């Protein structure tokens, strides 16, 4: 049966979001995942990023996170790779940046099965071409691919009629190279004297992270390993995790607590007081450690990055790594030497090589958690300052974010339409009427969602999630209490509509 990927999307409701294809596990059948993978491979062949069938060097790397549903999706992707006449390199359950690094190093496409931080009833697939993560124009081209899905291969529920395991042979090269990358960047006992808690939960690097830290001389306390998948969102830390970090910090007298989201592309780090640090602040601090001069970050990130004056130029984009990567690519095309980006979730993207600690660190233009965690810890050692003291040296602007779950896309559109009138004067009047407690409107920005700056420089940013039925509200103010307060006010208005 001939079908376009666009039609497969419409039929299944598994669609491209801000970070790959995402959908409910119940919708991500073997037929859908097999089809998506075929479409990706066909696009690579047509754009000459993969030799045609029968030629050499047709290998594709594949990895996944620790979600229960990832096993079936991985197997479907593996079968599509093999049926396309490609060599499968199964890298097992490893970090997204690890399999991305393998693809860049060995010049082969890569596929990562992960839902990142979203709930366990959902999952996703990320695709990497030879240059790295696919961008929005690649997504459009993949959607246009027409593939052949044989009716005889699938049952009525979308599962394979004949079940086989294609994941029995594991190649450890990707994990080994990723580990080596950071052992070389932070040589010897770089973290000697530090006592660090590792919140293991269900992160795909819950074993690698303690190994690395111990190799670097740190004393490690392993915390709260879970065999059940926990959707850790680094932009909206769960209340129980906030309390746990404080308890652990006091009980074990820790210098820091480190963790990541499910696929280890978003970092989570708490200071010596057990306070989780904001992703846009730690991304900023990582860029400073790596001596970046041209920096890209989404519009939702903390404005202290511009106020600091540390960087030659800072470019703002829509939310989502494809937009950050596209902007980084423009800097690279203009021959700037030290280019990187970070997102409000803390994920760090390195676009150019940088020499740090006498080591030339190769580019990795996809979100990575490890570079942030290790850079901040080493910076603390080098400067003989705690993490709280390090962050206190930055311009003090505070961000806060909250998320309303099970919020339909239609309702999100209605909210944004209500606050985004065509006439600017009318637009401000509507906002000031509904959000009267927040003051007069200075300006609005609709680059991605609706970002409102008030006359007192407080900021409210409304944005529907691109990956799940959720509505996010970001806020910024001169104190954390004020940022949280105005966020609560804004969300109460949203929920009242």
C-alpha positions in Angstrom: 0.0 0.0 0.0 1.4 3.4 -1.1 0.9 6.1 1.5 2.6 9.5 2.2 4.1 10.3 5.6 1.7 13.2 5.8 -1.2 10.9 5.5 0.3 8.5 8.0 0.5 11.5 10.4 -3.1 12.4 9.9 -4.3 8.8 10.3 -2.2 8.1 13.4 -2.1 11.6 15.1 1.7 11.0 15.5 3.2 14.3 14.4 6.4 16.3 14.3 6.6 18.6 17.3 9.4 20.8 18.5 11.7 17.8 19.0 11.0 14.9 16.6 7.9 12.9 16.0 5.7 12.4 19.2 2.5 10.7 20.0 0.5 8.5 22.4 2.1 5.1 22.8 -1.3 3.6 21.7 -1.0 5.5 18.4 2.7 4.7 17.8 2.0 1.2 16.4 4.7 -0.8 14.7 3.2 0.1 11.4 3.4 3.8 12.1 7.0 3.7 13.5 8.1 1.4 10.6 6.6 3.9 8.1 8.2 6.9 9.7 11.6 5.2 9.5 11.1 4.3 5.9 10.1 7.9 5.1 13.3 9.2 6.8 15.5 6.7 4.9 13.9 7.5 1.6 14.4 11.2 2.2 18.1 10.6 2.9 18.5 8.6 -0.3 16.7 11.2 -2.4 18.9 14.0 -1.0 22.1 11.9 -1.4 22.8 11.7 2.3 22.7 7.9 2.2 24.0 5.7 -0.6 21.3 3.9 -2.6 20.4 0.3 -2.0 23.2 -2.1 -2.9 26.0 0.4 -2.3 28.4 0.5 0.6 28.3 2.6 3.8 24.5 2.3 4.3 24.7 2.0 8.1 22.2 3.7 10.4 22.7 4.0 14.2 19.7 3.3 16.5 19.2 3.9 20.3 16.5 4.4 22.8 15.6 5.5 26.3 14.3 3.4 29.2 10.5 3.8 28.7 8.7 0.5 28.5 7.3 1.3 25.1 10.7 2.1 23.6 11.5 -1.6 23.1 8.6 -2.2 20.6 9.3 1.1 18.8 13.0 0.4 18.6 12.3 -3.1 17.1 10.0 -1.5 14.4 12.6 1.1 13.5 15.2 -1.7 13.3 13.1 -3.8 11.0 12.6 -0.8 8.7 16.4 -0.1 8.6 17.1 -3.8 7.7 14.3 -4.0 5.2 15.7 -0.9 3.4 18.9 -2.7 2.8 20.8 -0.8 5.5 23.2 -2.0 8.1 21.7 -1.6 11.6 24.1 -0.3 14.3 22.1 -0.9 17.5 23.6 1.2 20.3 21.2 0.1 23.0 19.6 2.3 25.7 21.9 5.4 25.7 21.7 9.1 25.8 20.4 11.0 22.8 23.6 13.1 22.5 25.6 9.9 22.5 23.9 8.4 19.5 24.0 11.8 17.8 27.7 12.1 18.4 28.2 8.6 16.9 26.4 9.7 13.8 28.5 12.8 13.4 31.7 11.0 14.1 31.1 8.1 11.7 29.1 10.1 9.2 26.0 8.0 9.3 22.3 8.8 10.0 21.0 8.1 13.5 17.6 7.5 15.1 16.7 7.9 18.8 13.5 6.5 20.3 12.6 8.8 23.1 9.8 10.9 24.5 12.3 12.9 26.5 10.4 14.4 29.5 6.8 13.8 28.5 4.5 11.4 30.3 5.1 7.6 30.0 1.9 7.1 27.9 3.7 9.0 25.1 6.9 8.4 23.2 8.7 9.7 20.2 11.4 9.3 17.5 14.2 11.8 16.8 16.0 11.7 13.4 19.6 12.7 12.7 20.9 13.2 9.2 24.7 13.4 8.4 24.9 17.0 9.7 23.0 16.3 12.8 19.4 16.8 14.0 16.8 17.3 11.2 15.5 20.8 10.9 12.0 22.1 10.0 12.7 22.0 6.2 13.8 18.3 6.6 10.5 17.6 8.4 8.5 19.0 5.6 10.4 16.9 3.0 10.0 13.8 5.1 6.2 14.4 5.3 6.1 14.5 1.5 7.7 11.1 1.1 5.5 8.3 -0.4 6.3 4.9 1.1 5.2 1.4 0.6 3.6 -0.3 3.6 2.7 -3.8 2.6 -0.8 -4.8 3.9 0.4 -8.4 4.4 3.0 -7.3 6.9 0.6 -5.8 9.5 -2.4 -6.9 11.5 -5.5 -4.7 11.8 -4.1 -3.2 15.0 -0.9 -2.1 13.3 1.4 -4.7 14.8 3.7 -7.0 12.8 2.0 -10.3 11.9 5.4 -12.0 12.3 7.3 -10.9 15.4 11.1 -11.1 15.4 13.8 -9.5 17.6 16.2 -7.3 15.7 17.9 -5.8 18.8 20.0 -8.8 19.9 23.4 -7.5 18.8 24.6 -4.3 20.6 27.4 -2.1 19.4 29.0 -0.2 22.4 31.0 2.2 20.3 28.6 5.1 20.8 28.6 4.8 24.6 32.3 4.3 24.7 33.0 7.4 22.6 30.6 9.6 24.6 32.2 8.5 27.9 35.7 9.2 26.4 34.7 12.7 25.2 34.2 13.9 28.8 37.0 11.9 30.4 39.3 13.7 28.0 37.7 17.1 28.5 38.0 16.9 32.3 41.3 15.1 32.8 42.7 13.5 36.0 40.8 14.1 39.2 39.1 17.3 38.1 36.3 17.0 40.7 38.3 15.9 43.7 36.8 17.2 47.0 33.2 17.4 45.7 30.5 15.3 47.2 27.8 14.9 44.6 24.4 13.3 44.7 23.2 11.6 41.5 19.4 11.5 41.3 19.2 8.4 39.1 15.4 7.9 38.7 14.9 6.5 35.2 17.5 8.6 33.3 19.2 6.7 30.5 22.6 7.7 31.9 21.8 6.8 35.5 24.8 4.4 35.5 27.2 6.4 33.3 26.9 9.6 35.3 28.1 8.1 38.7 30.9 6.3 36.8 32.1 9.5 35.2 32.0 11.5 38.4 33.9 8.9 40.4 36.5 8.7 37.6 36.9 12.5 38.0 37.6 12.2 41.8 34.2 13.0 43.2 32.5 11.3 46.0 29.1 10.1 44.8 25.9 9.3 46.5 23.4 7.5 44.3 19.8 8.5 45.0 16.3 7.2 44.2 16.8 4.8 41.3 13.5 3.8 39.8 12.4 0.9 37.7 9.3 2.8 36.8 9.7 5.5 34.2 9.5 9.0 35.8 8.9 11.9 33.4 11.4 14.5 34.7 10.7 17.9 33.2 13.7 20.2 33.8 11.5 23.3 33.0 8.8 22.3 35.5 10.4 20.4 38.4 7.9 18.3 40.3 7.1 19.5 43.9 8.2 16.2 45.3 11.6 16.6 43.6 12.0 20.1 45.1 11.5 18.6 48.5 13.7 15.6 47.9 16.6 17.8 46.8 16.5 19.8 50.0 16.3 16.7 52.1 19.2 15.0 50.3 21.4 18.1 50.5 20.9 18.4 54.2 21.1 14.6 55.0 24.3 13.9 53.0 25.9 17.4 53.1 26.2 17.5 49.3 27.9 20.1 47.1 25.5 19.4 44.3 22.8 17.0 43.0 22.8 16.1 39.4 20.3 14.4 37.1 18.8 14.6 33.6 15.5 14.0 31.9 14.7 10.6 30.4 17.1 10.7 27.4 19.8 12.8 29.0 19.7 15.8 26.7 18.3 18.1 29.4 20.3 18.6 32.6 19.1 19.1 36.2 21.4 20.4 38.9 20.8 21.6 42.4 23.3 23.7 44.4 24.7 23.0 47.9 21.4 24.1 49.4 19.3 21.7 47.4 17.8 24.4 45.2 17.3 23.2 41.6 19.0 25.7 39.3 17.1 27.1 36.3 17.9 25.6 32.9 18.4 28.9 31.2 20.9 30.0 33.9 23.0 26.8 33.8 23.0 26.9 30.0 24.3 30.5 30.2 27.0 29.5 32.8 28.1 26.6 30.6 28.6 28.9 27.6 30.7 31.2 29.9 32.8 28.2 31.0 33.4 27.1 27.4 34.3 30.7 26.4 31.6 31.0 23.7 31.3 34.4 22.0 28.3 33.9 19.7 25.3 32.5 21.5 21.8 31.4 20.5 18.9 30.9 22.9 15.1 30.8 22.5 12.9 33.8 23.4 11.8 32.2 26.7 15.3 32.2 28.2 16.3 34.5 31.0 17.3 38.0 29.9 20.4 38.1 32.2 22.4 36.6 29.3 22.2 39.9 27.4 22.6 42.0 30.6 25.8 40.2 31.5 27.8 41.5 28.5 29.8 38.3 28.5 29.0 37.5 24.8 29.7 39.3 21.5 26.2 38.6 20.3 23.1 36.8 21.5 20.5 35.7 19.0 16.9 34.8 20.1 14.8 32.2 18.3 11.5 30.3 18.5 11.4 27.5 21.1 12.7 24.2 19.9 16.2 22.9 19.0 15.6 23.0 15.2 15.3 26.8 15.5 18.3 27.1 17.7 20.4 25.0 15.3 19.3 26.9 12.3 20.4 30.2 13.9 23.7 28.6 15.0 24.3 27.5 11.4 24.0 31.2 10.3 26.7 32.1 12.8 28.9 29.3 11.5 28.3 30.3 7.9 29.6 33.8 8.9 32.8 32.1 10.2 32.4 32.9 13.8 34.8 30.7 15.9 33.0 29.9 19.1 29.3 29.3 18.5 26.8 27.5 20.8 23.2 27.5 21.9 21.2 26.5 24.9 17.5 26.2 25.7 15.4 27.1 28.7 15.4 23.5 29.6 19.2 23.6 30.0 20.1 21.5 27.0 23.3 22.8 25.5 24.3 22.6 21.8 27.8 23.2 20.6 28.1 24.3 16.9 31.9 24.7 16.6 35.0 23.1 18.1 36.3 24.8 21.3 39.6 24.3 23.1 39.1 23.9 26.9 41.6 22.5 29.4 44.0 21.8 26.6 41.5 19.6 24.8 39.8 20.3 21.5 36.1 19.5 22.1 34.4 18.6 18.8 31.0 20.1 17.9 27.8 18.4 19.1 24.9 20.5 17.7 22.1 18.7 19.6 21.0 19.1 23.2 23.4 17.6 25.7 23.0 17.4 29.5 26.5 16.1 30.5 28.5 19.1 29.2 26.4 21.4 31.4 26.6 19.3 34.5 30.3 18.7 34.3 31.2 22.3 33.2 29.4 23.8 36.2 30.9 21.4 38.7 34.4 22.0 37.3 33.9 25.7 37.3 33.0 25.5 41.0 36.3 23.7 41.6 38.3 26.1 39.5 36.8 29.3 41.1 36.7 27.8 44.6 33.1 28.9 44.8 30.0 26.9 45.5 27.3 26.7 42.8 25.1 29.2 44.7 28.1 31.6 44.9 28.8 31.1 41.2 25.3 31.9 40.1 25.1 34.9 42.4 27.8 36.6 40.3 25.3 36.8 37.3 22.8 39.6 36.7 20.0 38.8 39.1 16.9 38.1 37.0 14.7 35.2 38.0 12.5 33.0 35.8 9.7 30.6 36.7 7.6 28.3 34.7 4.5 26.3 35.2 2.5 23.9 33.0 -1.2 23.1 32.8 -1.5 19.5 31.6 -4.4 18.0 29.6 -4.9 21.3 27.9 -6.2 20.9 24.4 -4.6 22.4 21.4 -7.9 24.1 20.5 -8.2 25.7 23.9 -4.6 26.9 23.6 -5.3 28.5 20.3 -8.3 30.3 21.7 -6.3 31.7 24.6 -3.6 33.0 22.3 -6.2 34.5 19.9 -7.9 36.2 22.8 -4.7 38.0 23.9 -3.4 38.6 20.4 -5.7 41.1 18.7 -4.8 42.4 15.3 -4.8 46.0 16.5 -1.9 46.7 18.8 -3.8 49.2 21.0 -6.8 46.8 21.3 -4.4 44.0 22.1 -2.8 45.9 25.0 -6.3 46.9 26.3 -7.4 43.2 26.4 -4.2 42.1 28.2 -4.4 45.0 30.7 -8.1 44.3 31.4 -7.5 40.6 32.0 -4.1 40.9 33.7 -4.8 44.1 35.5 -2.8 43.0 38.6 0.3 42.9 36.5 0.3 46.5 35.3 0.6 48.4 32.0 1.9 46.6 28.9 5.2 47.9 27.5 5.5 45.5 24.5 4.3 42.1 23.2 6.2 39.6 21.1 4.5 36.8 19.1 7.7 35.1 17.8 6.5 31.9 19.6 3.3 32.1 21.6 2.8 35.4 23.3 5.5 37.1 25.4 4.3 40.2 27.3 6.7 42.7 28.9 5.1 45.0 31.4 6.1 48.6 32.4 7.9 47.3 35.5 9.9 44.9 33.2 8.1 41.8 34.6 7.5 39.3 31.8 4.7 36.7 31.1 5.1 34.3 28.2 2.2 32.0 27.2 2.9 29.1 24.9 1.3 25.8 24.1 3.6 22.8 24.2 4.7 21.5 20.8 5.0 17.9 22.1 2.0 17.3 24.3 -1.5 18.7 25.2 0.0 21.2 27.7 -0.1 24.9 28.1 3.1 26.5 29.5 3.5 29.9 31.2 7.0 31.3 31.7 7.6 34.4 33.8 10.5 36.7 34.7 11.0 39.3 37.4 13.6 40.7 39.7 13.0 38.1 42.4 12.0 34.5 42.4 9.0 35.2 44.6 7.7 37.8 42.2 8.3 35.6 39.2 6.3 32.8 40.8 3.6 35.2 42.0 2.9 36.7 38.5 3.0 33.3 37.0 0.3 32.1 39.3 -1.8 35.2 38.5 -1.4 34.7 34.8 -2.3 31.0 34.9 -5.4 31.6 37.0 -6.6 34.0 34.3 -5.9 31.3 31.6 -7.8 28.6 33.6 -10.8 31.0 34.1 -11.3 31.3 30.3 
